[in-house]
Amino acid sequence: MEWLLFELQGTLELDGDVASKLLGHYAWRNDGHVSLIIGHQLLDGKLVDMERPLIVVETNRDSLAQPSKSATSLVVKGVIRRKVVFKSRPKPIVASS
């Protein structure tokens, strides 16, 4: 399984817990670009290699190691080697009537 990073320019404003929210819908195009729809906006991006990879880790706290101390371990979940970069401003999606 490959992990990807989505790099957006600007700010996303979401209410409440973002872990349970859907960011948007994306589609890979034949020319190597990526389209991302967030709400009523369309973003165009492209897949690029990262200069330095990132590691995705999960922190686990083990309170059973010693009663007075808790041990922390890091579990590597994945490595991100490529990212999708969205440099241009979003285009509004307007429904025709």
C-alpha positions in Angstrom: 0.0 0.0 0.0 1.3 3.4 -0.9 0.8 6.5 1.3 0.4 9.9 -0.3 0.5 13.4 1.1 -2.0 16.0 -0.3 -0.5 19.5 -0.2 -3.1 22.2 -0.3 -2.4 26.0 -0.4 -4.6 27.9 1.9 -6.9 27.0 4.8 -9.6 24.4 5.3 -12.3 25.4 7.8 -14.1 22.4 9.2 -16.5 22.2 12.2 -16.1 19.6 14.9 -13.9 16.5 14.8 -12.1 16.3 11.4 -11.2 12.6 11.8 -14.8 11.6 11.0 -15.3 14.1 8.1 -14.9 13.4 4.4 -12.4 15.9 2.9 -13.7 15.6 -0.7 -13.6 13.4 -3.8 -10.6 13.0 -6.0 -10.0 11.4 -9.4 -6.8 10.5 -11.2 -6.8 11.8 -14.8 -5.0 10.1 -17.7 -2.5 13.0 -18.1 -1.0 12.4 -14.6 -3.0 15.2 -12.9 -5.4 14.9 -10.0 -8.7 16.6 -9.6 -10.1 17.2 -6.1 -13.6 18.4 -5.4 -14.2 20.0 -1.9 -17.7 21.3 -1.6 -18.4 23.5 -4.6 -14.8 24.0 -5.5 -12.5 22.1 -8.0 -8.7 21.9 -7.4 -6.2 20.6 -10.0 -3.0 19.1 -8.8 -0.1 16.9 -9.9 1.8 14.0 -8.4 5.4 14.7 -7.6 8.3 12.9 -5.8 9.2 14.3 -2.4 12.8 15.4 -1.8 12.9 13.6 1.5 10.4 10.8 2.5 8.2 11.2 5.6 7.4 8.4 8.0 3.9 7.9 9.4 4.1 6.6 13.0 1.6 5.6 15.7 2.3 6.2 19.3 1.6 3.4 21.8 1.8 3.9 25.5 2.4 0.8 27.6 1.3 1.4 31.2 2.1 -2.3 32.2 5.9 -1.9 31.7 6.4 -0.5 35.2 3.7 0.7 37.7 5.4 4.1 38.3 6.5 4.7 34.7 4.8 4.3 31.3 6.8 3.3 28.2 6.1 4.8 24.8 6.7 3.0 21.6 6.5 4.2 18.0 5.1 1.9 15.4 5.9 2.8 11.7 2.6 2.6 9.8 3.9 3.8 6.4 6.4 5.9 4.4 5.3 8.8 2.2 7.5 9.1 -0.9 5.2 11.1 -3.2 2.7 13.9 -2.8 -0.1 15.5 -4.7 0.5 19.3 -5.0 -2.4 21.7 -5.6 -0.8 25.0 -6.5 -3.6 26.8 -8.3 -6.5 28.6 -6.8 -9.8 26.5 -6.6 -12.3 26.9 -9.4 -15.9 27.3 -8.4 -18.3 24.7 -9.6 -21.5 26.4 -10.8 -24.6 24.4 -11.6 -26.3 25.3 -14.9 -30.0 26.1 -14.7 
